[in-house]
Amino acid sequence: MRVDILMGGPVAFLREELGFPVSERLMDYQNWWENEGFALSLEIDRRGTPHLKQFNERGERVDEILYPPAYQYLLSAGYAAGIVSEVAHRHDMRLSYQLGFIASYYDPGLYCPYTVTLSTWVPLYKYFEGPEREYFLGQFGRTEPPYWQGATWMTEIGSGSDLGNHVHTRASLQEGRWYLTGEKYFSSNVGAQVAVVAARPEKAPLGPKGLALFLVPRHRQDGSLNYLIRRLKDKIGTRSVPTGEVELHNAEAYLIGDAAQGIYYILEVLNFSRIANAVGVVAHGLHALRKAYEFARERYLFGRFLAEHPLFQKELAYHYDQLRVAGALAWLAEQWLEITWLEKPPYSQRYAIFRLLSHLAKYWTAEVALKAAHWAIEIWGGLGILAEFPVERFLRELLITNIWEGTRHRHLLDGWEILRKAHLTEALRNIWAIESAAPGLLEELERLTALPESEAVYLIEPVFGRLAETLGRLTLEERTFRVLAG
């Protein structure tokens, strides 16, 4: 492996391993993190979860999130760099995700506000046709304050994966206006100016097909609070994004698109976040390896520095190689997002391929990065579990991102389902040289999709893990992100 790439940070990885041209803007953003941002990020993490001020001196609900002093400065740097504006104004997904790769290298929690803001903008841009459309869209994409932030609130107390059975928030239409009543249990970026929220309109059927997607502003038209924050979560990591419990009491809302298509809009929102998660965890895993290597260069054991020991070199090379492949898979999925994100239901087969790639990437990158972080702590030994040193944070952050936007079980099952329903095995054969790279893999996929779920569950993970790694390695070898044109 090339240690110079590892030590060069996220920009070096994008340029040298993935072959992306690197702009001055990316270098400036990385340099800012190295010189200022990472130290501030560590300070915010050590201070813990932001505080919630619920009442003012007159006893009125204000539900104000109180951040550490450096938080707004840290957050503003990403918006100023264009992490949201590049999509909102120029539809440049790649640059946005590259900036997110850099942000997440240092702080995955901070990448969440940018991600959910982008994920709020997308359904507004694609599906919202109300008279307020231009106003709402015009608030996003600023590179100078004040920044409008978005949020995506789907999860309720019962589950985040089984939305069809566990979204109990009700939407009622009263005199031509929509109102939501219910509770959201994991509400990331709570306090955002607007959120997209899953709810079930009155008389809608049970199950996922009965869900619709709504836009919920922070304030009502009369200026009062439109949703209440019951409390903030005291999390072990991702402390740079406030996550809370939200109460909706007849909250003013705007229906996005066709209520009957709501579940598809919800899944589109989640797919944007899943790609961000895949990209981000690879970056953070690379930072964990860098810290392990920096420590090993100074740790003198058994007559030489730890970095000189063959076993250390072997294991560092293994984890770095796994992250290289995972990074290629994440960016392959991102390239497919670029060519499919404007599609609307009913979707094409190439969108089905993107869906499969999104599940593979979210599942496999999270597993690989988490193992790298665990290894980094092992290298630091007892020092690795001390909060005064930064290495234990990598594990805390990646434990959370491992379950963000769906656990591995959900992605394995959803990936198997789309592979089976869309008959994608032949499409995989035609796009990638899978047969030569992994003999027998396509036949295994065909047998897997022919099985009932009760039998397939025992076989999905090893087969999908092999598919994920194969696609990543093929992408690295070809030095191109193969996508369908047209």
N, C-alpha and C positions, 0 to 999 in steps of 0.2 A: 504494500500500500504506500501511497505518497503522503508522508506526514505533513509536507508543506501545504497540501490542500486542506487537511484537517485543521491545521493551525491558522490557515487563511480565512477561516470563518465561512458564513453562509454564501457570500458572494463567490468565493473561490470554488465552492462546491457546485454552484449553479453554472459557472463558466467552464471549469475543468472536467467535471464528471458528466454533466448533462448537456454541455455544448451550447448554452444560451449566451447570446451577446449580453454584455454587462454594460449598463448605462452609468453615466456619472451620478445619476440620481440614486441608484442602488448603492454605489460606493459611499456616497455622502450619508445615506441613511445608516449603513453599517458602521461607518466611522463615528456617527453620533452615538450609537448604542455603545460602542467600545469606550468612548471618551466620557459620556455622561449617562446614557440611558440605563445601562446594566446596574450601575451603582444605585440609581434611584429605584429600579425595579426590586433590588434586594431589600432596600429600606422599606418599600411598601409591603413586601411579603412578610417581613419581620414584624411590622406593625399589626398584621392580621386583617381580618375583614373590616371594611369600612363601617361606620356607625350610622344608625338610622335615627334621625330626629323626627319624632312623630307629631309633636305639638309645639306651637309657638307660645309666647308669653300670655296670650289671651285664651289659651286652651283650644285653639283651632288646629285641625289636622293640617299639617304641611308635608309630612312624609318626605323629608329632605335627606338625601344621602350625603354624609359628611366624609370626605376623602382625606387621606394624608396630603399635606401641602404639595408634594411633588407629583401627585397623580395627574392632575390636569395638564401639566407640562409634558409628562410622559405620553399621555393620550394624544395631545395636540400634535406631537411630532409625526405620528402616523397619518393623521388627516392632512397635515401640511405637505407630507411627501406624496400624497395622492392615492392612498390605499383604497379609498372609496371613490374619489372623483374620477379616477381613470376609467372606472366602469360606468359611472353615472353620466359622464360627458363624452367619453370616447369608446365605450364598450371594450376597453382593453383589459380583458380578464387576466391575461398572462402577467402583465406588469403588476396588477393588483395582487395576484397570488405570490409573485416574487417578493414584493414588499412584505406580504404576510409571512413568507418564509423567513425573512430576516427578523421580523418582529417576534415570531414564535421561537426562533433560535434562542432568544434571550428571555422571552416571557410569553408562554402560550396563553396565559390568562388574559393578557392585554389584546391578543389577537381576537379574542371572542367579541368584544364590542364592535370591532371593524367588520367581523364576519356577519354578525346578526344585523348590523346596519345594512350591509350589502344584501343580505337575505330578505330584508324588509323592502328594500328598493325594488328588487326583481319582480315580485308579484304585482306591486303597484304599477310598475312600468308596463308589464305584459298584459295585465287583466283589468286594472281598475279604470272605469270609464265615467265616473261621476264628475260633476262640475268642479269638485275640489281637486281633481287630478293634477293640474298644473301647479297649484299651490303646494301640494304635498311633495311632488317630485322636485319642485324648485328649492325645497329646503335641504335636499341632500346634495352631497358632492362638493361642499365648500372646502377650500384649503386654508381659510382663515376663520377664526371664531366670529360668531357663535356657530358651533357644529350641531346639526341635528343628528341624533342617534336613533337607531331602530332597535327592535328586540323581537324575538320569535318565541311565543309562549304556547306550547302545546301540552306539556306534561301536567297531569293532575296526580293526586295522591296515590291512585291505584297503579299507574304504570305510565311510562313514556313510550314503550314499544307498542303496546296494544291500545292504540288510540281509539279504535272502533268501539271498544267496550268500556274505556275509562275516561272519555271526555264527557263530563256531565254539565259543563257550562252551557246554558241555554241562551238562545238568541230569539228575541221576540220583535215583531214588526208592529210598531204603534204609530198610526197616523203618518205612514210613509217613512218612518225612521226606525233604525235598528238599535236595540239595546241588549247588552249582555249581562247575565247574572251567573256567577260561579266563582271558582277558586282555581288558581294555577299554583302548583306546588314548587316547581323548579323554574323560576323566572329569571334567566340570566339577563344582565344589563338592565336590571330593574331601575326605574327612574328615567328611562328613555322617553324622548318626546313622543314617539309613536311605537306601537307594537302590532305585529300581525298575530292574531289569536284564533285558535281552533275552537269552534262552538257548534252546537247542534240546533238548527232552527226548529221552532215548534212544528210538530206533525212530520218532521223528517224521520226517515226510517232509522232503526238501530243499526249499529255496525259502521264501518268506515265510510260507506257510500252516503251516510246521512250527515257527514260533517261538512261544514262550510268554513271559509276563511274570511276573517274580518280585520279591518284596520281600527285600532283603538288608540286615540290620542291621549296624551298625558292629562290634558285639561279639557273640560267641557267648553261649550261655546260661551258660557257665561263666565269663564275664567276659573271656576272651582275645579277641585281635583276630580278626575274621571275614574281613577282607580286608587285603591288604598294598598299600602305595603304593610302587611301584618308584621313581618320580621325579616331580617337578613340571615342567611345561612352562615354558620361558622365552619368554613371548609378547611380541609387540610392543605389545599393548594388552590391554584388559580385565583388567588386573593385579589388580583388586580382587576377582576370583574365582579361587581356586586350581584349576588344571586339571592333572590328573596321569594317570599310567598305573597301572592297578589290576590286581593279581593275585588271582584267586580260586582257592584250593586247597581243594576240598571245603567251600566256604563254606555255612553254614547259610542256608536260603532258605525262603520261603513262596510257594506258587503263588497268583497272583492270578486269580480267576475260573476260566474254562474254558480249559484249555491250547489247545484247538482254535481259540479266538477270540483268541489272544494278539496276532496281528498287528494286529487292530482296536484293542486296548487301547493298543498301542505308538503307533499313528497318532493316537489321541486325545491321548496324552501330548504328542506332537510338535505337535499343533494348538494346544494351550494355549501352548506356547512360541513358536510362530510368530506368534500374535497379539501376544504380549508383544514380540517382536522388531519387528514392524511398528509398534506404538505407540511403542516406545522409540527407534527410529532417527529417526522424525520429530522427536521431542523433541530429540535430540542434534543433528540438522541445524539446528534452529531456534537452538540455542545457538551453533553455529558462525557462523550469520549475524549473531547479536547481537554476537559478538566482532569480526566483520569491520566491522560498522557503528561500533562503539565506536572501533576503530582509525582508521577513515576520517574520523571527526569531528575527530581530532587531527592527522592527517597532512596537511601543507601542501605542495601540489604545483602548479607552474605558475600561481601567482597566486591559488589558492583551496584550500580544504580538499577532500580527496579525496571526501568525502561530498557535495560540491556539484557534482561533475562529472556531466554527463548520462549518460555511459556507465556509471558506477558505479551511479547511481540506476536505470537501466534493468535492469542485471543483478541487482541486489539485489531489485528488484520481481519479476523472473522467477523467481529461486530461491525467494523467499518464496511466490509463487503456487503453484509446484510443490509445496512442502511443505504449503500449505493443502489442496490437493487430495489429496495423499498422506495427510494426517492424517484427512481425511474418509473416505477409503477404509479406513484402518486401523480407525477407530471404527465404520464400517459393519460390517466383519467382526466386530468385538468384539460388536456388538449381536446379530448372528446367532449368535455363540457363546453368548450369554446364553440364547437361546430353544431351543438344541439340545443343550447340553452334557449333559443328563441322558438323552438318547436312548441306547439300546443296540442292538447289531446284532439284526436287520437294520434299517438306518436308513431314514428317510423321505426324500422328495425335498428337503424343506427342509434336511435335513442335507447332502445333496449340494450344495445351493446354498452352504451355509456352507463346505464344503470348497473349492469353486471360489473363493469370496471369500478364504479363508485363503491360497490359493496366489497369487492376484493381489496381495493386500496384502503378503505377505512379499516377493515378487519386486520389486514396483514401488516400495514405500517405500524399500527398501534402495538401489536404484539412484538415486533422487531425492536421498536424504540424502547419499550418498557424493559426488555431484556438487556439492552445496552445500558440503561440507567442503573439497573440492579447490579450489573457488572462493575460500573464505575464506583458504586459504593463499596463493593467488595475490594476493589483496588485501594481505596482510601482506608480500608480496615475500620478500626474503632472510630477514627476521625470522621468517617463517612456518615455516621449516624448522629453527629453533633450538629445542632441547629446553628452554631456559630460559623460553620463553613457551608459554602453554597452547594456542595454536591448532593446532600440529602434532598434538596429541593427538586432536583430532576426527577427523582422517583415519585415524590408527592404530586408533581404536576402531571406526570405521565400516567399515574394511576387514575387520575380523573379523566384525562383525554382518552384513556382506553375505553371508557364507557359513555363518553359524550356521543350524542347522535346515534346511539344504538350500541348495545354490547356485541361481542363477537358472535354470540348465538344468533342474534337477530340478523346480522349480515350474512352469516352462513346460510340460514334458512331462506332469506329473501333472495340471495344470489342464486341458490339452487332453484327457487321458484321461477325467476325470470329466465334462467338458462333453459328450463324445461318448457315454460309456456311460450316463449318466443322462438324456440327451436334454434338456439344460437350456436350449437356445436359446429355446424357446417360453415357458418359465418366466421367463426374463429379459425377454422381450417383455411379459409380463403384469404384471410387478412394477414395472419402471422404464420411463420414457419414452425408451428408447434410440433408437428410430427417428427421433424429432424432434431429439434432441440430436446424434446421429451417424448421418446418413443412410447406409444401405448397410452398416453395421457388422454387423447381425444376419445379413444375407445372406453377408457374409464369414465369419462364424462357422459358418454352415451348410455352406459350401463347405469350410472348413477341417476340420470334423469328418468330412466324407465322404472325405477323402484318406487314403491309407495314411501311416503315420508317416514313411516314407522321403521322402515328398514334403511332408508337413505341416511338418517341422522347419525348412524354409526360410521359412515364413510365420508361424509361431506368435508370435514375439516382437513384430513390429510390430502384429499384430492384437490380441494380449493387452495390449500397452502402451496401445493406443487404448481398449480396453475398460476397463482399470483407470482411466485418466484420465476417461473418460466417466462411470463410476459415481461417482467422487469428485466431479466437478463437479455432477452431478445431486443428490448428497447435500447439497452446499453450497447450491445454489440453492433446494432445497426446505426447507432448515433442519430436516430430519428424517431419521432413520435408518430407512428403509423396511424393514420386516420383515413376514413372514407371521405372522399371529396364529393361536393355536389349535394 
